[in-house]
Amino acid sequence: MAYTESEAPAFLFFFCISVLITGGLLHKKWKGSAEDDANGKSASDSVEFKKFQKTYLVVYFCVMAGDWLQGPYVYALYDSYGFDQHDIAVLFVAGFGCADQ
């Protein structure tokens, strides 16, 4: 079964939901750590570090989202090469298992 363009809205919906949930959790975490900054924490809680951390996480999540969004197209590519569904599943699991996350 190949990826079709009619499935794009579902992928977009789940992507947006995951971004909103992740953003809400990160905002809650950062809001709580801002209160800790007022109490005087270590150097890793400095304003410069928090700014770096937020920038890093934004870039990291964009890269991970791009990687996640290419999955259906990789599936369609394997399908067009003539791999059966089981072989494609094995390739995806092997790729996930080898990922250094």
N, C-alpha and C positions, 0 to 999 in steps of 0.2 A: 504494500500500500504506500503510495507516494504522497508527499506533502502537496496540498492543493491551496490555491490562493483563497478559497473560501474559509480555510482554517486560520487565516491571518488575524481576523478580529479576536479570536479566542486567545491566540498567543499574545496579542497586544494587550488584551484585558488582563491576563495573568501577569504579564510583565509590569503593567501599571500598578496592579494591586501589590505585587511584591516590592516595588519601589516605594509605594506609600507606607507600607508596613515597616520596611527597613528605615525609611526616613523618620517615621514617628518614633521608633525605638531609639535611633541615634539622637534625635532631638531630646527625648526624655533623659537619656544618659548624659548628654552634654549640659542640659539644664541643671541636673542634679550635681554635676561636677563643678558648675559655676558657683554653686553655693559653697562647695568645699574650698574653692579658691579664696573665698573671703576669709576662711578660717586659717589659711596659710598652709599649703601642702608643699610637697617636694618639687624639685626643679622640673620633673617630668610633667607636672601640672601647670607649667607656666603658660602665659598667653601665647608666646611664640610657638611653643610645642603644640598647643591646641589648634592654632591656625594651620601649622604644618600637617597635623593629624587630619583635620577636616579636608584639606586640599588633597592629601593622599587618598583618603577614603572615597572622595568623589571620583577621582580618576580610576581608582581600583574598581569601583562599582560600575563605571561606564565600560571598562574593559571586560569585566565579567558578564555584563549584560550583552555586549557585542558577541562574546563567545557563546552565550546561551542562545542568542537569536539565530546563530548560524546553524544550529542543530538540524532543523527541518531541511535546510538546503543540502547539508551533508548527507542526510538520509536519502533525499531525492537523487543525489549524485551516485551514491552506492547502488540505489535501485536502478538507475539508468545503466550502470555498468553490469547489471545482471546478477547481483548478489541477491540471495533470498533473504527473507525476513529474519531468520535465525542467525545467519552470518552477520547481518547488519547489527543485530542486537549484541552479538559477541564483540564486534568492533567497538560499539558504544561503551559497553561495560569495561572492555580492556582500556579504552581511552580514559574513562572515568577513574579506573583503578590506578592508572599510571600518572594521573594529574598530581602535581605537587602543590596541593592546596592545604 
